[in-house]
């Protein structure tokens, strides 16, 4: 059995030194570092005369270290160039809340920027109070030289200068390499986030310390090796072990903070209570779970912490809107609108406003547009948003919807075409153009745009539904299969929409498939029990299929929800007379029809039939004379009037009238779904959601 060799920490440090020495070209056979003579050992211990010489007490940087530093620098430059390309060679638009120091005057800006270096260094040394967001008021500005936090800045730069001095003056080659590489890994990746070259969109971001932490770990490892070499004490190892255990525990507990959005943002509030963005994000997490009352409390807290935060007011307004507290929502949006920056002469307004802040105009307009008397006001807000950002396609889409409601279809078409100029791949715009052309009666062109919307988004719900309806209304048998395919695609995508079921039923009726039509109509009614068209067409289908007693309950359900449905009352009265033999109920149906429409010929005529069935021939004669005056050219009324008059003379039984009564099918008309396609694709905007808030 082989003997297990015990590895000491000192051995690990020596191994690290040896690895660095080998990588830098130092021979492992030299037996150690160069002595006290500034690189004056044997050739085995050096890399060459130029790189091991001393110049006035400063040690020359080894050539391998120069190469590595150059590689790090060039890699950084390449990454920066790639990032600039992604951003379109222009800096993103930040608000003053993202990085308050960037909009501050001298000396607050410079003092704060430098203090942030010490904050980042402290996070590396003592990563206890971690936070997912350090923007807004998390770190107050350092506004004067008398601020005691400047001592932390001074201490940080003193350490950095000391390390640099050590790297250039030490005669220990290993130490020089380690310090240079550690500083390179720590400082160079941090420079883009240090506000040195351009302002960044955050105050502190723990993510930018990922690469610097590698250099920091190298320094810690090297320093620990030096301490162990000098102290030779178990106390040092014990302290290191305790630190490592505490870091492991901290990592484990920190992982639970990242289990959900709500958990990570509430953990941030334990560290920073002056950051309105954290309150907003907790509110967003609650809003995503439809916990609007709780979300509202956090949004209001964000407003109290940072009253001039436009996003917080937008969030308050949107939550009030969800709670159907429209007056409060409008007040919140107006407050946010008042905080938008004012235009300055000679300065581009579009460049000065954060794009997400324009949502206040969109959300306010959407809210106002719910009131049909304020559509012009909503249109003005949409135009204002477009003037601030010419490529704001959502504003174009919503403005087009308002213009349609104002019956300004030509303008709506122009607006959608303008939006298409900025966003040629947006299926919503093609869909809305199709709706505009439908309004103008251009069905073939409308269908072309709806099909185009489906090219970009094959699962576009509105385009699938309304193109299927349009295909059906075109009346071409060869298009019915395509219409059915699109409706079934909606069902396969989980869209249990009553209009989908209803139109599948209408297609089945067109095909003469009674069982399928009945199935789809019943499905539509299960989803929406007051669905007017589905109830009537199902009842009509059952009556025509010689099942009038099954049709009657659906007709009663229809007139309960829609008591003004004349066709349903006529059909129900017909069933009461012919099948149920309930003349009182039939008379009640026809009386209700005449109350709704006193000039309804069918209702008047069928009421006359009830009088005949009861043997009230005189009342029937008077009734039919009124019906004849209402419709003098209806032959069947004249014919029935003569029969009644003959009976009155001959006192005949009413059987002859029953034989000559017109078929009840004459009063039945299939009711189509004439609902205008919905163009209202707008929604209130979040910093993400979807969330895009």
C-alpha positions as semicolon CSV with decimal commas, in nm:
position;residue;x (nm);y (nm);z (nm)
1;X;0,000;0,000;0,000
2;X;0,150;0,330;-0,106
3;X;0,224;0,596;0,151
4;X;0,010;0,912;0,142
5;X;0,226;1,223;0,124
6;X;0,113;1,521;0,334
7;X;0,100;1,845;0,136
8;X;0,170;2,160;0,335
9;X;0,045;2,510;0,243
10;X;0,406;2,618;0,205
11;X;0,450;2,351;-0,062
12;X;0,150;2,489;-0,250
13;X;0,299;2,842;-0,243
14;X;0,637;2,716;-0,360
15;X;0,464;2,524;-0,636
16;X;0,287;2,843;-0,743
17;X;0,617;3,033;-0,745
18;X;0,780;2,761;-0,950
19;X;0,498;2,768;-1,203
20;X;0,528;3,144;-1,244
21;X;0,903;3,118;-1,276
22;X;0,883;2,849;-1,542
23;X;0,619;3,040;-1,738
24;X;0,841;3,350;-1,736
25;X;1,140;3,166;-1,872
26;X;1,327;3,114;-1,544
27;X;1,513;2,785;-1,520
28;X;1,387;2,556;-1,246
29;X;1,737;2,422;-1,200
30;X;1,869;2,755;-1,066
31;X;1,757;2,676;-0,717
32;X;1,556;2,992;-0,640
33;X;1,517;3,356;-0,723
34;X;1,796;3,591;-0,811
35;X;1,988;3,707;-0,511
36;X;2,025;4,053;-0,379
37;X;2,209;4,178;-0,681
38;X;1,934;4,300;-0,909
39;X;1,933;4,002;-1,139
40;X;2,305;3,937;-1,113
41;X;2,291;3,554;-1,095
42;X;2,399;3,292;-1,341
43;X;2,248;3,285;-1,688
44;X;2,032;2,996;-1,568
45;X;1,850;3,231;-1,336
46;X;1,771;3,503;-1,587
47;X;1,587;3,548;-1,912
48;X;1,847;3,771;-2,075
49;X;2,051;4,078;-2,013
50;X;1,790;4,331;-2,120
51;X;1,510;4,207;-1,901
52;X;1,706;4,143;-1,584
53;X;1,907;4,465;-1,567
54;X;1,860;4,737;-1,309
55;X;1,808;5,099;-1,415
56;X;1,858;5,346;-1,134
57;X;1,701;5,116;-0,875
58;X;1,402;5,028;-1,098
59;X;1,384;4,672;-1,220
60;X;1,307;4,621;-1,588
61;X;0,980;4,440;-1,659
62;X;1,038;4,087;-1,790
63;X;0,961;4,045;-2,156
64;X;0,705;3,768;-2,092
65;X;0,515;3,993;-1,852
66;X;0,515;4,267;-2,115
67;X;0,369;4,026;-2,366
68;X;0,098;3,918;-2,128
69;X;0,010;4,273;-2,035
70;X;0,000;4,364;-2,402
71;X;-0,231;4,069;-2,468
72;X;-0,462;4,177;-2,186
73;X;-0,465;4,535;-2,312
74;X;-0,535;4,436;-2,673
75;X;-0,807;4,192;-2,564
76;X;-0,970;4,471;-2,368
77;X;-0,956;4,701;-2,668
78;X;-1,113;4,435;-2,891
79;X;-1,396;4,378;-2,643
80;X;-1,456;4,753;-2,617
81;X;-1,467;4,784;-2,996
82;X;-1,714;4,496;-3,017
83;X;-1,931;4,655;-2,749
84;X;-1,933;4,988;-2,934
85;X;-2,037;4,810;-3,252
86;X;-2,331;4,649;-3,070
87;X;-2,436;4,990;-2,936
88;X;-2,427;5,140;-3,284
89;X;-2,117;5,350;-3,216
90;X;-2,306;5,574;-2,975
91;X;-2,342;5,577;-2,601
92;X;-2,670;5,463;-2,447
93;X;-2,906;5,714;-2,289
94;X;-2,885;5,710;-1,910
95;X;-3,087;5,905;-1,659
96;X;-2,929;6,092;-1,374
97;X;-3,060;5,823;-1,139
98;X;-2,845;5,556;-1,302
99;X;-2,522;5,736;-1,211
100;X;-2,587;6,058;-1,013
101;X;-2,217;6,154;-1,006
102;X;-2,204;6,173;-1,387
103;X;-2,438;6,474;-1,389
104;X;-2,285;6,644;-1,085
105;X;-2,051;6,944;-1,093
106;X;-1,687;6,962;-0,989
107;X;-1,559;6,857;-0,735
108;X;-1,846;6,624;-0,640
109;X;-1,814;6,428;-0,963
110;X;-1,439;6,366;-0,933
111;X;-1,449;6,296;-0,560
112;X;-1,734;6,049;-0,598
113;X;-1,576;5,872;-0,896
114;X;-1,258;5,818;-0,696
115;X;-1,446;5,711;-0,385
116;X;-1,622;5,444;-0,588
117;X;-1,283;5,280;-0,651
118;X;-1,249;5,226;-0,276
119;X;-1,606;5,091;-0,257
120;X;-1,525;4,831;-0,521
121;X;-1,200;4,744;-0,342
122;X;-1,393;4,698;-0,017
123;X;-1,636;4,461;-0,188
124;X;-1,338;4,247;-0,289
125;X;-1,189;4,253;0,060
126;X;-1,513;4,216;0,258
127;X;-1,797;4,088;0,036
128;X;-2,062;4,096;0,308
129;X;-2,320;4,360;0,217
130;X;-2,394;4,256;-0,140
131;X;-2,668;4,415;-0,344
132;X;-2,807;4,349;-0,692
133;X;-2,840;4,722;-0,767
134;X;-2,626;5,014;-0,649
135;X;-2,780;5,296;-0,853
136;X;-2,980;5,605;-0,752
137;X;-2,933;5,710;-0,389
138;X;-2,748;5,400;-0,270
139;X;-2,415;5,582;-0,232
140;X;-2,457;5,954;-0,152
141;X;-2,233;6,192;-0,345
142;X;-1,899;6,298;-0,198
143;X;-1,951;6,670;-0,232
144;X;-1,651;6,820;-0,049
145;X;-1,294;6,742;0,048
146;X;-1,396;6,744;0,415
147;X;-1,608;6,432;0,368
148;X;-1,446;6,156;0,581
149;X;-1,502;5,905;0,301
150;X;-1,214;6,069;0,119
151;X;-0,985;5,886;0,365
152;X;-1,100;5,557;0,214
153;X;-1,016;5,693;-0,131
154;X;-0,671;5,802;-0,011
155;X;-0,604;5,463;0,150
156;X;-0,706;5,275;-0,167
157;X;-0,480;5,477;-0,394
158;X;-0,195;5,451;-0,143
159;X;-0,213;5,072;-0,159
160;X;-0,227;5,076;-0,539
161;X;0,074;5,311;-0,562
162;X;0,263;5,094;-0,314
163;X;0,197;4,784;-0,521
164;X;0,309;4,959;-0,839
165;X;0,624;5,084;-0,666
166;X;0,695;4,733;-0,540
167;X;0,651;4,588;-0,887
168;X;0,909;4,828;-1,036
169;X;1,163;4,828;-0,756
170;X;1,174;4,475;-0,617
171;X;1,472;4,262;-0,706
172;X;1,264;3,946;-0,654
173;X;1,170;3,835;-0,998
174;X;0,878;3,615;-0,885
175;X;0,736;3,890;-0,671
176;X;0,762;4,137;-0,956
177;X;0,582;3,905;-1,199
178;X;0,305;3,819;-0,954
179;X;0,239;4,180;-0,860
180;X;0,239;4,300;-1,220
181;X;0,007;4,026;-1,339
182;X;-0,222;4,069;-1,039
183;X;-0,246;4,444;-1,090
184;X;-0,302;4,393;-1,462
185;X;-0,590;4,151;-1,405
186;X;-0,737;4,374;-1,136
187;X;-0,705;4,719;-1,292
188;X;-0,733;4,675;-1,669
189;X;-1,076;4,500;-1,677
190;X;-1,207;4,754;-1,427
191;X;-1,107;5,062;-1,627
192;X;-1,409;5,063;-1,864
193;X;-1,641;5,065;-1,560
194;X;-1,444;5,329;-1,370
195;X;-1,597;5,636;-1,544
196;X;-1,245;5,729;-1,656
197;X;-1,320;5,724;-2,029
198;X;-1,696;5,788;-2,029
199;X;-1,979;5,785;-1,775
200;X;-2,134;5,444;-1,718
201;X;-2,495;5,363;-1,637
202;X;-2,442;5,247;-1,280
203;X;-2,278;5,354;-0,956
204;X;-2,137;5,018;-0,851
205;X;-2,191;4,686;-1,026
206;X;-2,067;4,368;-0,864
207;X;-2,060;4,194;-1,201
208;X;-1,770;4,411;-1,323
209;X;-1,556;4,270;-1,040
210;X;-1,554;3,921;-1,188
211;X;-1,227;3,964;-1,380
212;X;-1,064;4,196;-1,122
213;X;-1,135;3,934;-0,854
214;X;-0,899;3,697;-1,035
215;X;-0,608;3,940;-0,997
216;X;-0,712;4,006;-0,637
217;X;-0,706;3,632;-0,563
218;X;-0,352;3,609;-0,704
219;X;-0,239;3,888;-0,470
220;X;-0,406;3,721;-0,173
221;X;-0,247;3,386;-0,253
222;X;0,098;3,536;-0,293
223;X;0,062;3,746;0,021
224;X;-0,056;3,445;0,218
225;X;0,252;3,254;0,107
226;X;0,477;3,533;0,233
227;X;0,297;3,542;0,568
228;X;0,325;3,165;0,611
229;X;0,697;3,180;0,525
230;X;0,760;3,445;0,792
231;X;0,523;3,347;1,072
232;X;0,538;2,966;1,064
233;X;0,227;2,971;1,284
234;X;-0,080;2,749;1,286
235;X;-0,278;3,055;1,391
236;X;-0,241;3,197;1,041
237;X;-0,369;2,878;0,883
238;X;-0,659;2,872;1,128
239;X;-0,753;3,231;1,040
240;X;-0,737;3,149;0,669
241;X;-0,956;2,844;0,724
242;X;-1,212;3,052;0,915
243;X;-1,222;3,310;0,637
244;X;-1,269;3,042;0,374
245;X;-1,551;2,877;0,572
246;X;-1,730;3,210;0,619
247;X;-1,700;3,279;0,247
248;X;-1,843;2,936;0,167
249;X;-2,137;2,998;0,400
250;X;-2,192;3,343;0,252
251;X;-2,192;3,196;-0,100
252;X;-2,445;2,933;0,003
253;X;-2,682;3,180;0,167
254;X;-2,639;3,427;-0,119
255;X;-2,755;3,163;-0,366
256;X;-3,095;3,155;-0,194
257;X;-3,126;3,530;-0,257
258;X;-3,118;3,457;-0,630
259;X;-3,401;3,203;-0,614
260;X;-3,654;3,456;-0,748
261;X;-3,686;3,820;-0,848
262;X;-3,876;3,896;-0,530
263;X;-3,604;3,735;-0,313
264;X;-3,310;3,912;-0,479
265;X;-3,468;4,256;-0,471
266;X;-3,590;4,229;-0,112
267;X;-3,240;4,117;-0,012
268;X;-3,111;4,434;-0,174
269;X;-3,346;4,644;0,040
270;X;-3,180;4,499;0,351
271;X;-2,857;4,666;0,236
272;X;-2,987;4,979;0,061
273;X;-3,303;5,152;0,175
274;X;-3,240;5,468;-0,028
275;X;-3,259;5,301;-0,368
276;X;-3,599;5,364;-0,532
277;X;-3,513;5,122;-0,811
278;X;-3,513;4,832;-0,565
279;X;-3,860;4,925;-0,440
280;X;-3,975;4,947;-0,802
281;X;-3,835;4,605;-0,883
282;X;-3,997;4,443;-0,580
283;X;-4,320;4,601;-0,702
284;X;-4,266;4,454;-1,050
285;X;-4,213;4,107;-0,902
286;X;-4,541;4,136;-0,707
287;X;-4,717;4,282;-1,012
288;X;-4,615;3,978;-1,218
289;X;-4,803;3,765;-0,962
290;X;-5,111;3,993;-0,984
291;X;-5,057;4,112;-0,626
292;X;-5,139;4,467;-0,725
293;X;-5,220;4,611;-0,382
294;X;-4,884;4,496;-0,241
295;X;-4,706;4,617;-0,554
296;X;-4,868;4,958;-0,518
297;X;-4,727;4,994;-0,166
298;X;-4,372;4,938;-0,295
299;X;-4,421;5,173;-0,591
300;X;-4,548;5,445;-0,357
301;X;-4,245;5,385;-0,133
302;X;-4,021;5,434;-0,437
303;X;-4,193;5,767;-0,503
304;X;-4,139;5,876;-0,143
305;X;-3,769;5,781;-0,156
306;X;-3,711;5,949;-0,496
307;X;-4,001;6,180;-0,576
308;X;-3,857;6,294;-0,909
309;X;-3,822;5,939;-1,043
310;X;-4,042;5,930;-1,353
311;X;-4,043;5,550;-1,367
312;X;-4,183;5,520;-1,015
313;X;-4,479;5,746;-1,101
314;X;-4,541;5,544;-1,419
315;X;-4,547;5,226;-1,210
316;X;-4,796;5,380;-0,965
317;X;-5,022;5,486;-1,252
318;X;-5,008;5,147;-1,420
319;X;-5,096;4,968;-1,094
320;X;-5,390;5,200;-1,032
321;X;-5,502;5,119;-1,385
322;X;-5,491;4,746;-1,307
323;X;-5,700;4,816;-0,997
324;X;-5,948;5,009;-1,216
325;X;-5,881;5,328;-1,018
326;X;-5,862;5,535;-1,333
327;X;-5,870;5,883;-1,176
328;X;-5,573;5,801;-0,951
329;X;-5,393;5,641;-1,247
330;X;-5,435;5,953;-1,458
331;X;-5,307;6,173;-1,173
332;X;-4,996;5,957;-1,139
333;X;-4,928;5,968;-1,515
334;X;-4,973;6,345;-1,521
335;X;-4,725;6,379;-1,234
336;X;-4,474;6,168;-1,428
337;X;-4,537;6,373;-1,743
338;X;-4,462;6,695;-1,553
339;X;-4,117;6,555;-1,464
340;X;-4,010;6,499;-1,825
341;X;-3,716;6,722;-1,922
342;X;-3,813;7,038;-2,101
343;X;-3,684;7,109;-2,450
344;X;-3,387;7,345;-2,479
345;X;-3,323;7,569;-2,781
346;X;-3,072;7,419;-3,022
347;X;-3,063;7,082;-2,841
348;X;-3,211;6,756;-2,964
349;X;-3,498;6,668;-2,732
350;X;-3,498;6,311;-2,857
351;X;-3,139;6,264;-2,738
352;X;-3,209;6,404;-2,391
353;X;-3,496;6,179;-2,283
354;X;-3,467;5,815;-2,179
355;X;-3,673;5,599;-2,418
356;X;-3,856;5,416;-2,138
357;X;-3,975;5,748;-1,995
358;X;-4,182;5,803;-2,309
359;X;-4,404;5,524;-2,181
360;X;-4,575;5,783;-1,963
361;X;-4,722;5,948;-2,273
362;X;-4,825;5,613;-2,418
363;X;-4,985;5,488;-2,097
364;X;-5,164;5,816;-2,034
365;X;-5,299;5,819;-2,389
366;X;-5,412;5,457;-2,359
367;X;-5,598;5,543;-2,040
368;X;-5,765;5,852;-2,186
369;X;-5,862;5,664;-2,503
370;X;-6,096;5,446;-2,296
371;X;-6,324;5,749;-2,283
372;X;-6,477;5,792;-2,629
373;X;-6,521;6,167;-2,567
374;X;-6,144;6,217;-2,515
375;X;-6,007;6,045;-2,824
376;X;-5,872;6,372;-2,966
377;X;-5,682;6,431;-2,642
378;X;-5,533;6,082;-2,664
379;X;-5,434;6,145;-3,027
380;X;-5,248;6,457;-2,922
381;X;-5,046;6,261;-2,665
382;X;-4,954;5,996;-2,923
383;X;-4,838;6,270;-3,160
384;X;-4,631;6,422;-2,880
385;X;-4,461;6,086;-2,815
386;X;-4,387;6,044;-3,186
387;X;-4,239;6,394;-3,205
388;X;-3,997;6,302;-2,926
389;X;-3,902;5,970;-3,084
390;X;-3,977;5,931;-3,451
391;X;-3,928;5,550;-3,452
392;X;-4,169;5,486;-3,160
393;X;-4,370;5,219;-3,341
394;X;-4,600;5,140;-3,048
395;X;-4,718;5,500;-3,048
396;X;-4,794;5,475;-3,421
397;X;-4,990;5,153;-3,366
398;X;-5,199;5,296;-3,083
399;X;-5,256;5,625;-3,262
400;X;-5,386;5,434;-3,562
401;X;-5,638;5,259;-3,339
402;X;-5,763;5,594;-3,207
403;X;-5,792;5,731;-3,560
404;X;-6,004;5,430;-3,655
405;X;-6,235;5,502;-3,365
406;X;-6,260;5,859;-3,495
407;X;-6,350;5,718;-3,841
408;X;-6,037;5,874;-3,990
409;X;-5,937;5,557;-4,172
410;X;-5,722;5,728;-4,434
411;X;-5,508;5,894;-4,166
412;X;-5,488;5,564;-3,978
413;X;-5,356;5,396;-4,291
414;X;-5,090;5,664;-4,332
415;X;-4,985;5,625;-3,967
416;X;-4,946;5,249;-4,000
417;X;-4,750;5,287;-4,323
418;X;-4,519;5,533;-4,147
419;X;-4,466;5,282;-3,865
420;X;-4,385;5,018;-4,127
421;X;-4,105;5,243;-4,251
422;X;-3,931;5,210;-3,911
423;X;-4,022;4,849;-3,836
424;X;-4,069;4,639;-4,147
425;X;-4,085;4,309;-3,956
426;X;-4,360;4,399;-3,710
427;X;-4,663;4,170;-3,763
428;X;-4,889;4,398;-3,558
429;X;-4,848;4,677;-3,811
430;X;-4,937;4,452;-4,105
431;X;-5,236;4,326;-3,910
432;X;-5,363;4,676;-3,837
433;X;-5,317;4,778;-4,199
434;X;-5,533;4,480;-4,288
435;X;-5,803;4,602;-4,047
436;X;-5,792;4,951;-4,199
437;X;-5,843;4,808;-4,546
438;X;-6,131;4,598;-4,412
439;X;-6,290;4,919;-4,287
440;X;-6,252;5,057;-4,638
441;X;-6,413;4,747;-4,791
442;X;-6,094;4,636;-4,969
443;X;-6,115;4,272;-4,872
444;X;-5,854;4,122;-5,103
445;X;-5,592;4,380;-5,001
446;X;-5,685;4,335;-4,636
447;X;-5,634;3,961;-4,666
448;X;-5,292;4,018;-4,823
449;X;-5,180;4,224;-4,520
450;X;-5,321;3,971;-4,275
451;X;-5,131;3,697;-4,458
452;X;-4,816;3,910;-4,441
453;X;-4,858;3,941;-4,064
454;X;-4,874;3,562;-4,045
455;X;-4,551;3,535;-4,246
456;X;-4,365;3,716;-3,968
457;X;-4,562;3,557;-3,684
458;X;-4,744;3,236;-3,783
459;X;-4,913;3,231;-3,440
460;X;-5,038;3,591;-3,444
461;X;-5,375;3,544;-3,272
462;X;-5,568;3,837;-3,417
463;X;-5,438;3,779;-3,770
464;X;-5,526;3,409;-3,757
465;X;-5,878;3,475;-3,628
466;X;-5,973;3,768;-3,848
467;X;-5,817;3,629;-4,164
468;X;-6,019;3,310;-4,106
469;X;-6,339;3,518;-4,067
470;X;-6,255;3,711;-4,383
471;X;-6,186;3,390;-4,577
472;X;-6,524;3,259;-4,468
473;X;-6,708;3,580;-4,561
474;X;-6,556;3,575;-4,909
475;X;-6,794;3,282;-4,969
476;X;-6,551;3,072;-5,170
477;X;-6,575;2,702;-5,085
478;X;-6,207;2,643;-5,168
479;X;-6,102;2,888;-4,893
480;X;-6,300;2,724;-4,613
481;X;-6,034;2,463;-4,545
482;X;-5,769;2,733;-4,504
483;X;-5,998;2,925;-4,268
484;X;-6,060;2,610;-4,064
485;X;-5,687;2,536;-4,054
486;X;-5,612;2,880;-3,908
487;X;-5,884;2,852;-3,646
488;X;-5,766;2,505;-3,544
489;X;-5,411;2,643;-3,515
490;X;-5,541;2,889;-3,258
491;X;-5,692;2,602;-3,062
492;X;-5,369;2,403;-3,080
493;X;-5,187;2,706;-2,935
494;X;-5,416;2,696;-2,633
495;X;-5,645;2,981;-2,736
496;X;-5,984;2,883;-2,591
497;X;-6,153;3,186;-2,739
498;X;-6,531;3,182;-2,785
499;X;-6,501;3,355;-3,124
500;X;-6,273;3,077;-3,247
501;X;-6,531;2,812;-3,155
502;X;-6,815;3,021;-3,299
503;X;-6,650;3,067;-3,638
504;X;-6,561;2,700;-3,654
505;X;-6,932;2,640;-3,602
506;X;-7,023;2,880;-3,882
507;X;-6,778;2,701;-4,115
508;X;-6,938;2,369;-4,024
509;X;-7,283;2,515;-4,099
510;X;-7,158;2,628;-4,439
511;X;-7,037;2,273;-4,501
512;X;-7,367;2,126;-4,382
513;X;-7,199;1,940;-4,096
514;X;-7,468;1,974;-3,828
515;X;-7,301;1,765;-3,551
516;X;-6,974;1,960;-3,582
517;X;-7,152;2,295;-3,591
518;X;-7,352;2,203;-3,280
519;X;-7,032;2,097;-3,100
520;X;-6,849;2,422;-3,175
521;X;-7,146;2,643;-3,084
522;X;-7,185;2,463;-2,752
523;X;-6,813;2,514;-2,680
524;X;-6,846;2,885;-2,749
525;X;-7,142;2,913;-2,510
526;X;-6,957;2,724;-2,237
527;X;-6,690;2,995;-2,245
528;X;-6,931;3,288;-2,280
529;X;-7,285;3,210;-2,171
530;X;-7,424;3,538;-2,307
531;X;-7,269;3,497;-2,655
532;X;-7,553;3,642;-2,863
533;X;-7,467;3,505;-3,207
534;X;-7,369;3,158;-3,082
535;X;-7,690;3,116;-2,881
536;X;-7,913;3,218;-3,170
537;X;-7,737;3,009;-3,435
538;X;-7,731;2,702;-3,212
539;X;-8,105;2,738;-3,147
540;X;-8,170;2,790;-3,519
541;X;-7,956;2,486;-3,602
542;X;-8,149;2,266;-3,357
543;X;-8,488;2,394;-3,476
544;X;-8,400;2,326;-3,840
545;X;-8,278;1,980;-3,736
546;X;-8,629;1,906;-3,601
547;X;-8,522;1,945;-3,239
548;X;-8,723;2,253;-3,135
549;X;-8,756;2,147;-2,773
550;X;-8,374;2,144;-2,744
551;X;-8,361;2,485;-2,909
552;X;-8,605;2,650;-2,665
553;X;-8,367;2,660;-2,360
554;X;-8,099;2,836;-2,564
555;X;-8,351;3,090;-2,692
556;X;-8,469;3,158;-2,337
557;X;-8,105;3,199;-2,231
558;X;-8,052;3,440;-2,520
559;X;-8,350;3,664;-2,441
560;X;-8,255;3,662;-2,074
561;X;-7,920;3,822;-2,156
562;X;-8,043;4,011;-2,464
563;X;-8,412;4,093;-2,417
564;X;-8,411;4,305;-2,735
565;X;-8,322;4,012;-2,966
566;X;-8,625;4,022;-3,200
567;X;-8,529;3,720;-3,412
568;X;-8,491;3,503;-3,103
569;X;-8,834;3,612;-2,976
570;X;-8,997;3,530;-3,313
571;X;-8,835;3,186;-3,327
572;X;-8,921;3,117;-2,962
573;X;-9,284;3,220;-3,018
574;X;-9,303;2,989;-3,319
575;X;-9,181;2,696;-3,103
576;X;-9,434;2,783;-2,831
577;X;-9,719;2,773;-3,087
578;X;-9,620;2,469;-3,294
579;X;-9,442;2,243;-3,047
580;X;-9,500;2,338;-2,684
581;X;-9,860;2,459;-2,746
582;X;-9,818;2,740;-2,493
583;X;-10,020;3,024;-2,646
584;X;-9,973;3,256;-2,349
585;X;-9,593;3,231;-2,374
586;X;-9,611;3,281;-2,750
587;X;-9,832;3,590;-2,711
588;X;-9,590;3,728;-2,454
589;X;-9,301;3,688;-2,704
590;X;-9,490;3,876;-2,980
591;X;-9,605;4,151;-2,744
592;X;-9,243;4,208;-2,640
593;X;-9,143;4,229;-3,005
594;X;-9,404;4,497;-3,071
595;X;-9,288;4,691;-2,766
596;X;-8,936;4,690;-2,905
597;X;-9,043;4,752;-3,266
598;X;-9,407;4,857;-3,314
599;X;-9,369;4,831;-3,694
600;X;-9,245;4,471;-3,692
601;X;-9,467;4,293;-3,945
602;X;-9,367;3,941;-3,846
603;X;-9,439;4,004;-3,479
604;X;-9,780;4,155;-3,558
605;X;-9,875;3,874;-3,797
606;X;-9,778;3,598;-3,555
607;X;-9,972;3,767;-3,277
608;X;-10,272;3,749;-3,507
609;X;-10,209;3,376;-3,547
610;X;-10,227;3,337;-3,166
611;X;-10,572;3,501;-3,172
612;X;-10,684;3,259;-3,442
613;X;-10,554;2,960;-3,243
614;X;-10,765;3,079;-2,949
615;X;-11,071;3,121;-3,168
616;X;-11,075;3,498;-3,129
617;X;-11,153;3,558;-3,497
618;X;-11,273;3,913;-3,454
619;X;-10,952;4,011;-3,272
620;X;-10,756;3,825;-3,537
621;X;-10,932;4,019;-3,815
622;X;-10,850;4,355;-3,652
623;X;-10,493;4,239;-3,593
624;X;-10,445;4,127;-3,954
625;X;-10,589;4,453;-4,084
626;X;-10,319;4,637;-3,885
627;X;-10,057;4,401;-4,024
628;X;-10,184;4,467;-4,376
629;X;-10,152;4,842;-4,324
630;X;-9,793;4,787;-4,205
631;X;-9,706;4,566;-4,507
632;X;-9,963;4,614;-4,783
633;X;-9,758;4,414;-5,036
634;X;-9,723;4,096;-4,829
635;X;-9,947;3,840;-5,003
636;X;-9,961;3,596;-4,714
637;X;-10,111;3,862;-4,485
638;X;-10,383;3,940;-4,742
639;X;-10,449;3,570;-4,786
640;X;-10,483;3,509;-4,411
641;X;-10,704;3,813;-4,367
642;X;-10,947;3,678;-4,628
643;X;-10,952;3,336;-4,459
644;X;-11,036;3,493;-4,122
645;X;-11,309;3,708;-4,279
646;X;-11,456;3,403;-4,454
647;X;-11,459;3,214;-4,126
648;X;-11,633;3,495;-3,954
649;X;-11,902;3,476;-4,220
650;X;-11,926;3,096;-4,228
651;X;-11,822;3,042;-3,864
652;X;-11,560;2,795;-3,983
653;X;-11,312;2,619;-3,755
654;X;-10,952;2,750;-3,742
655;X;-10,807;2,439;-3,911
656;X;-10,804;2,602;-4,256
657;X;-10,589;2,884;-4,126
658;X;-10,339;2,639;-3,980
659;X;-10,309;2,474;-4,318
660;X;-10,231;2,803;-4,490
661;X;-10,005;2,957;-4,226
662;X;-9,664;3,043;-4,375
663;X;-9,377;2,817;-4,279
664;X;-9,197;2,948;-3,972
665;X;-8,872;2,928;-4,167
666;X;-8,973;3,250;-4,338
667;X;-8,895;3,438;-4,018
668;X;-8,562;3,273;-3,957
669;X;-8,241;3,447;-4,058
670;X;-7,896;3,319;-3,978
671;X;-7,712;3,569;-3,760
672;X;-7,350;3,623;-3,852
673;X;-7,068;3,741;-3,624
674;X;-7,027;4,099;-3,745
675;X;-6,783;4,207;-3,476
676;X;-6,521;4,444;-3,618
677;X;-6,169;4,300;-3,585
678;X;-5,998;4,438;-3,278
679;X;-5,708;4,670;-3,359
680;X;-5,639;4,755;-2,998
681;X;-5,296;4,595;-2,965
682;X;-5,177;4,847;-2,709
683;X;-5,082;4,770;-2,346
684;X;-4,936;4,957;-2,048
685;X;-4,545;4,931;-2,061
686;X;-4,327;4,795;-1,761
687;X;-3,933;4,854;-1,712
688;X;-3,950;4,497;-1,796
689;X;-4,174;4,361;-1,853
690;X;-4,270;4,183;-2,099
691;X;-4,181;4,248;-1,868
692;X;-3,982;4,521;-2,015
693;X;-3,965;4,760;-1,736
